[in-house]
């Protein structure tokens, strides 16, 4: 498996996600959604700043000799360094913190296995992250970070729970939608709406509480005649209520990455 191609596909998927228009409450080339601290160019800077770290995830997975969980522990340090690179490039704006975590797990797993099928990749991700919800959330006595406080208040396990379950929102929800039919752009928008409807996005909770999260889900679940018009309406509402489904955007980007991997490496 080619390291350069893997990193290229990872960056390409992040750029495709931020370039998708329209989106509700999210940065795209036309507007900044519910953000006043970042724009499309901030995201482009972030995408390319993450590339060296993506390469380090790959190399760490490629040479790893221990267990899947030991590989996960190894890439934690790589992830922290890559997060710092992101913050330097963006002026301390969090553009891709969640994506950096998800891509780190995925890229290290791909490199460790060497061109795995998507099902093999999913099993590896589960093995790498087995037990982290218990260790990092359930066992806590004090809750400090936003993710920890979300778990304390609502019982949502967030990105930790998602990876421990093998990222079902990506593998079972988004990927089949992206892969259906020939209208790729519309498929991405349909996948995004479905993810918003199903994901307990911590960004939405942070900005709008449980009411904001549920409101976003309700809008995503509404029927529509034209998907672009519907999403533009959602964007206006998300901006009005300061809602941003950033964690959901990370899941969409990862689904795009897996689709590119399937098309250009597994089928290539």
Helices and strands as residue ranges (DSSP letters): H 3-19, H 40-49, H 51-63, H 68-90, H 97-113, H 118-129, H 132-133, I 134-138, H 146-154, H 158-164, H 168-168, I 169-174, H 175-178, H 184-198, H 202-221, H 227-240, H 246-261, I 262-266
